[in-house]
Amino acid sequence: MSQSKREQVVSHLRYIRQELREMHLGVMEENLLPEAGEVRGVLAQTEALLELLEGKTTRKSKSEAS
C-alpha cells in the first residue's frame, strides 16, 4: 500500500473512530440513540474506506439497497 493511500486510510479510520466514540458517549451517558443521519454518515465513511482499500467503486445491487 502506498504511503499516500495509507495516510488516507488512517485519516478515515480516525474520523470513524471519533464519530463512534461520540455516539457511544451519547448512548452510555445520556441514554440517547444516535440520529439515523449520524449512523448513515459513519456508514458512508466505512464504505468510502472500503472502496479506497479495494481501489475500486463498489456497486450495490437492488437487494442490498433495500
PyRosetta script that sets phi, psi and omega in degrees:
from pyrosetta import init, pose_from_sequence

init()
pose = pose_from_sequence("MSQSKREQVVSHLRYIRQELREMHLGVMEENLLPEAGEVRGVLAQTEALLELLEGKTTRKSKSEAS")
pose.set_psi(1, 132.4)
pose.set_omega(1, -178.8)
pose.set_phi(2, -69.9)
pose.set_psi(2, 159.0)
pose.set_omega(2, -178.2)
pose.set_phi(3, -61.2)
pose.set_psi(3, -40.9)
pose.set_omega(3, -180.0)
pose.set_phi(4, -62.9)
pose.set_psi(4, -44.2)
pose.set_omega(4, 179.4)
pose.set_phi(5, -64.7)
pose.set_psi(5, -40.6)
pose.set_omega(5, 178.3)
pose.set_phi(6, -60.2)
pose.set_psi(6, -42.7)
pose.set_omega(6, 179.1)
pose.set_phi(7, -63.9)
pose.set_psi(7, -38.9)
pose.set_omega(7, 177.4)
pose.set_phi(8, -64.3)
pose.set_psi(8, -42.5)
pose.set_omega(8, 179.1)
pose.set_phi(9, -62.8)
pose.set_psi(9, -45.7)
pose.set_omega(9, 179.5)
pose.set_phi(10, -60.6)
pose.set_psi(10, -42.3)
pose.set_omega(10, 179.2)
pose.set_phi(11, -62.2)
pose.set_psi(11, -46.1)
pose.set_omega(11, 178.3)
pose.set_phi(12, -61.2)
pose.set_psi(12, -44.2)
pose.set_omega(12, -178.7)
pose.set_phi(13, -64.7)
pose.set_psi(13, -38.8)
pose.set_omega(13, 178.0)
pose.set_phi(14, -63.6)
pose.set_psi(14, -42.7)
pose.set_omega(14, 178.8)
pose.set_phi(15, -62.7)
pose.set_psi(15, -47.7)
pose.set_omega(15, -179.1)
pose.set_phi(16, -61.6)
pose.set_psi(16, -44.2)
pose.set_omega(16, 179.6)
pose.set_phi(17, -60.3)
pose.set_psi(17, -43.9)
pose.set_omega(17, 179.8)
pose.set_phi(18, -63.9)
pose.set_psi(18, -44.8)
pose.set_omega(18, 178.8)
pose.set_phi(19, -61.0)
pose.set_psi(19, -43.1)
pose.set_omega(19, 179.7)
pose.set_phi(20, -67.0)
pose.set_psi(20, -36.7)
pose.set_omega(20, 176.2)
pose.set_phi(21, -61.6)
pose.set_psi(21, -44.0)
pose.set_omega(21, 179.5)
pose.set_phi(22, -63.1)
pose.set_psi(22, -42.2)
pose.set_omega(22, 177.7)
pose.set_phi(23, -63.3)
pose.set_psi(23, -42.0)
pose.set_omega(23, -179.5)
pose.set_phi(24, -62.4)
pose.set_psi(24, -44.7)
pose.set_omega(24, 178.4)
pose.set_phi(25, -61.4)
pose.set_psi(25, -40.8)
pose.set_omega(25, 177.9)
pose.set_phi(26, -61.5)
pose.set_psi(26, -40.4)
pose.set_omega(26, 179.7)
pose.set_phi(27, -69.9)
pose.set_psi(27, -47.1)
pose.set_omega(27, -173.7)
pose.set_phi(28, -74.7)
pose.set_psi(28, -42.1)
pose.set_omega(28, -173.4)
pose.set_phi(29, -90.6)
pose.set_psi(29, -34.7)
pose.set_omega(29, -173.8)
pose.set_phi(30, -115.0)
pose.set_psi(30, 0.4)
pose.set_omega(30, -178.2)
pose.set_phi(31, 53.4)
pose.set_psi(31, 37.1)
pose.set_omega(31, 178.3)
pose.set_phi(32, -109.1)
pose.set_psi(32, 131.8)
pose.set_omega(32, 174.0)
pose.set_phi(33, -81.8)
pose.set_psi(33, 144.8)
pose.set_omega(33, 178.5)
pose.set_phi(34, -65.8)
pose.set_psi(34, 152.1)
pose.set_omega(34, 177.4)
pose.set_phi(35, -70.8)
pose.set_psi(35, 152.9)
pose.set_omega(35, -177.8)
pose.set_phi(36, -57.0)
pose.set_psi(36, -38.1)
pose.set_omega(36, 180.0)
pose.set_phi(37, -63.1)
pose.set_psi(37, -36.5)
pose.set_omega(37, 177.4)
pose.set_phi(38, -65.2)
pose.set_psi(38, -44.1)
pose.set_omega(38, -180.0)
pose.set_phi(39, -64.8)
pose.set_psi(39, -43.0)
pose.set_omega(39, 177.9)
pose.set_phi(40, -60.7)
pose.set_psi(40, -37.9)
pose.set_omega(40, 179.5)
pose.set_phi(41, -63.6)
pose.set_psi(41, -44.2)
pose.set_omega(41, 178.4)
pose.set_phi(42, -67.8)
pose.set_psi(42, -38.9)
pose.set_omega(42, 176.8)
pose.set_phi(43, -61.5)
pose.set_psi(43, -41.4)
pose.set_omega(43, 178.1)
pose.set_phi(44, -62.5)
pose.set_psi(44, -38.2)
pose.set_omega(44, 177.6)
pose.set_phi(45, -65.6)
pose.set_psi(45, -39.5)
pose.set_omega(45, 178.3)
pose.set_phi(46, -67.2)
pose.set_psi(46, -36.8)
pose.set_omega(46, 176.9)
pose.set_phi(47, -65.8)
pose.set_psi(47, -40.2)
pose.set_omega(47, 178.1)
pose.set_phi(48, -64.1)
pose.set_psi(48, -38.8)
pose.set_omega(48, 177.9)
pose.set_phi(49, -64.8)
pose.set_psi(49, -43.8)
pose.set_omega(49, 178.1)
pose.set_phi(50, -60.7)
pose.set_psi(50, -43.2)
pose.set_omega(50, 178.4)
pose.set_phi(51, -62.5)
pose.set_psi(51, -40.2)
pose.set_omega(51, 179.1)
pose.set_phi(52, -63.4)
pose.set_psi(52, -42.8)
pose.set_omega(52, -179.7)
pose.set_phi(53, -68.6)
pose.set_psi(53, -37.7)
pose.set_omega(53, -180.0)
pose.set_phi(54, -78.7)
pose.set_psi(54, -21.3)
pose.set_omega(54, 179.2)
pose.set_phi(55, 75.4)
pose.set_psi(55, 22.2)
pose.set_omega(55, 178.9)
pose.set_phi(56, -154.4)
pose.set_psi(56, 167.7)
pose.set_omega(56, 177.5)
pose.set_phi(57, -92.5)
pose.set_psi(57, 130.6)
pose.set_omega(57, 176.9)
pose.set_phi(58, -95.0)
pose.set_psi(58, 143.5)
pose.set_omega(58, 178.8)
pose.set_phi(59, -113.0)
pose.set_psi(59, 136.9)
pose.set_omega(59, 178.3)
pose.set_phi(60, -87.9)
pose.set_psi(60, 140.2)
pose.set_omega(60, 172.3)
pose.set_phi(61, -80.8)
pose.set_psi(61, 166.0)
pose.set_omega(61, -179.4)
pose.set_phi(62, -61.2)
pose.set_psi(62, -34.4)
pose.set_omega(62, -179.8)
pose.set_phi(63, -68.8)
pose.set_psi(63, -33.6)
pose.set_omega(63, 178.3)
pose.set_phi(64, -73.6)
pose.set_psi(64, -32.1)
pose.set_omega(64, -178.1)
pose.set_phi(65, -71.7)
pose.set_psi(65, -23.0)
pose.set_omega(65, -178.5)
pose.set_phi(66, -81.8)
pose.dump_pdb("model.pdb")
